[in-house]
Amino acid sequence: MNEKEDIKDKKKQVIGLYGEMQLAMILHERGWQVHRSYIDEGIDFVITKYWCRNCRSFTIQLIRNQKYEGKDKKCVTNLCNNCCQDSIIIVSKYLQIKTSEGIKHNKNDIRKFSFHPKIRYNLGKDIFYVWIAVFLEEKDIQAAQINSTITHYYIFNTKDVELFDNLKIDAYQITDNQKTTLTINKKGIVMNKGKKYNYDCFKDFYNNFKKLDTFISNEQEK
């Protein structure tokens, strides 16, 4: 690897780490515990929350504060913080994260982003893509730094890839080289106009963190 390729590779790593760190903070603010994969085998984050089968809502564990042997003691219980019942379960989601920097377009407020999905099939309701478009300003591109950025998140289930791409082509089935290029403006609007596929689905994917919360079935609650 020559020096230019080495710099380019390090820049991609920095942008990828930046995207994952920003995402982790957002998920934590929304009540998810974020667990990062040490070995890259397709799943980058495992995120977990507590669900109360009695309240039928997300919750946290009850923290009990009591006196014990004359001292104040704190104990994290397995009880729901709302109803105080032993009725909570852990819900897990699995995320593959792809972060892309914007490549300069002939219009200043538009960039082209390339995403390379590694999970290509419907692997169930708990496995999601998070595509992160880091909209770098020109001064940051030239300096290879991340200072003032605009970051957009597109969140969708693995089965939703079929809404905008053909999974039957050889690039998906044989070569492992299929990439999706999206033209995105600073507002996060995907501007692609496909003849066969409708990219309007990205309006639903955009910053749709609530999608991660829609999971519960009677079978999961047993």
C-alpha positions in Angstrom: 0.0 0.0 0.0 1.5 3.4 -1.0 1.3 6.5 1.0 -1.8 8.0 -0.7 -3.7 4.7 -0.3 -2.6 4.5 3.3 -3.9 8.1 4.0 -7.2 7.3 2.2 -7.7 4.1 4.2 -7.0 5.9 7.5 -9.5 8.6 6.5 -12.2 6.0 5.9 -11.5 4.4 9.3 -11.8 7.8 11.0 -15.0 8.6 9.3 -16.4 5.1 10.0 -15.5 5.4 13.7 -17.0 8.9 13.8 -20.3 7.6 12.4 -20.4 4.7 14.9 -19.6 6.9 17.9 -22.3 9.4 16.9 -24.8 6.6 16.4 -23.9 5.0 19.7 -24.6 8.3 21.6 -28.0 8.7 19.9 -29.0 5.1 20.7 -27.9 5.5 24.3 -30.0 8.7 24.6 -33.0 6.7 23.3 -32.5 4.1 26.1 -30.5 1.4 24.3 -27.5 -0.2 25.7 -24.9 -0.4 22.9 -22.5 -3.4 22.6 -19.8 -3.2 19.9 -18.5 -6.2 18.0 -14.8 -7.0 18.6 -14.6 -9.1 15.5 -16.1 -7.8 12.2 -18.3 -10.5 10.8 -21.2 -8.5 9.6 -22.9 -7.3 12.8 -21.3 -4.1 14.2 -23.6 -3.3 17.1 -25.9 -5.4 19.3 -28.3 -3.1 21.1 -30.5 -4.1 24.0 -33.4 -2.7 26.0 -35.7 -3.9 28.8 -39.3 -4.7 28.0 -42.0 -5.2 30.7 -44.5 -7.9 29.8 -46.9 -6.5 32.4 -46.8 -2.8 31.4 -46.2 -3.7 27.7 -43.7 -0.9 27.3 -40.0 -0.4 27.5 -38.6 0.1 31.0 -35.5 0.1 33.1 -34.6 -2.0 36.1 -35.8 -1.0 39.5 -32.9 0.3 41.7 -33.7 -0.4 45.3 -32.1 1.8 48.0 -32.3 0.3 51.5 -30.5 0.2 54.8 -28.3 -2.8 55.3 -26.2 -3.3 58.4 -26.6 0.4 59.2 -25.5 1.6 55.8 -27.3 2.8 52.7 -27.1 0.2 50.0 -28.1 0.3 46.3 -29.2 -2.8 44.5 -30.1 -3.2 40.8 -33.0 -5.6 40.8 -34.7 -7.7 38.0 -38.0 -5.8 38.6 -39.7 -3.3 36.3 -39.1 0.3 37.5 -42.8 1.1 36.8 -44.9 -1.8 38.1 -42.2 -3.3 40.4 -43.1 -6.8 39.0 -40.7 -9.5 38.0 -41.8 -9.2 34.4 -39.0 -7.8 32.3 -37.2 -9.4 29.4 -34.2 -8.2 27.4 -34.8 -7.3 23.8 -31.9 -7.3 21.3 -31.4 -5.7 17.9 -28.5 -6.4 15.5 -27.1 -3.5 13.4 -24.8 -3.5 10.4 -23.5 0.0 10.1 -22.1 1.6 7.0 -20.7 5.1 7.0 -19.9 7.0 3.8 -18.3 10.4 3.3 -19.8 12.7 0.7 -18.1 12.9 -2.7 -18.2 16.3 -4.3 -21.0 16.9 -6.7 -21.3 19.7 -9.3 -23.8 21.4 -6.9 -22.4 22.6 -3.6 -25.3 21.3 -1.5 -25.2 17.8 -2.9 -22.9 14.8 -2.4 -22.8 11.3 -3.7 -22.5 8.5 -1.1 -21.6 4.9 -1.7 -22.8 2.1 0.6 -21.6 -1.5 0.4 -24.2 -3.8 2.1 -22.7 -7.0 3.5 -26.1 -8.5 4.5 -28.2 -9.0 1.4 -31.2 -11.0 2.5 -34.1 -10.9 4.8 -32.6 -12.2 8.0 -35.5 -11.4 10.3 -37.2 -8.5 12.0 -34.4 -7.9 14.5 -31.6 -7.3 12.0 -31.2 -3.7 10.6 -29.0 -1.6 8.4 -28.0 1.9 9.6 -26.5 3.8 6.7 -24.8 7.0 7.8 -24.1 9.8 5.4 -21.4 12.2 6.7 -21.8 15.4 4.8 -18.4 16.9 5.0 -17.8 20.6 4.2 -15.2 21.4 1.5 -12.7 22.7 4.0 -12.9 19.4 5.9 -12.5 17.3 2.8 -9.3 19.2 1.9 -7.9 19.0 5.4 -9.0 15.3 5.9 -10.7 16.4 9.1 -14.1 16.1 10.6 -15.1 19.5 12.1 -18.4 21.0 11.0 -20.4 18.1 9.6 -24.0 17.3 8.7 -24.8 13.6 9.5 -27.9 11.8 8.2 -29.1 8.3 9.3 -31.1 5.9 7.2 -32.5 2.9 9.3 -34.2 -0.1 7.7 -34.6 -3.8 8.0 -32.6 -6.2 5.9 -35.7 -7.1 3.9 -36.2 -3.5 2.8 -33.2 -3.6 0.5 -35.6 -5.2 -2.1 -37.4 -1.9 -2.2 -34.6 -0.1 -4.0 -32.2 -2.8 -5.3 -32.3 -6.0 -7.3 -30.9 -8.8 -5.1 -30.9 -11.3 -7.9 -28.1 -9.8 -10.0 -24.7 -11.4 -10.0 -23.1 -8.5 -8.2 -25.2 -9.6 -5.2 -25.3 -13.3 -5.6 -21.7 -14.0 -6.8 -19.2 -11.2 -6.6 -20.0 -9.6 -3.3 -19.2 -6.2 -5.0 -22.6 -4.6 -5.3 -22.7 -1.0 -3.9 -25.6 1.4 -3.7 -24.8 5.0 -4.7 -27.1 7.6 -3.3 -27.2 11.3 -4.3 -28.2 13.2 -1.1 -28.5 16.9 -0.4 -27.8 18.7 2.9 -31.3 18.2 4.1 -30.9 14.4 3.9 -33.2 14.0 0.8 -32.2 11.1 -1.4 -32.5 12.4 -4.9 -32.1 9.2 -6.9 -34.7 8.7 -9.6 -34.9 5.0 -10.6 -36.8 3.6 -13.5 -37.6 0.3 -11.8 -37.3 1.1 -8.1 -38.7 4.0 -6.1 -36.2 5.6 -3.8 -39.0 7.4 -1.9 -38.6 4.6 0.7 -35.6 6.5 2.0 -38.0 9.2 3.3 -39.3 6.5 5.7 -35.8 5.3 6.5 -34.5 8.8 7.3 -33.7 9.2 11.1 -36.3 6.5 11.7 -34.9 5.4 15.1 -38.5 4.5 16.2 -38.3 1.5 13.8 -36.0 -0.2 16.2 -38.7 0.0 18.8 -41.3 -1.9 16.8 -40.7 -5.5 17.5 -43.0 -7.1 20.1 -44.9 -10.2 19.3 -46.7 -12.7 21.7 -44.0 -15.3 20.9 -41.2 -13.0 22.0 -42.9 -12.3 25.3 -43.1 -15.9 26.4 
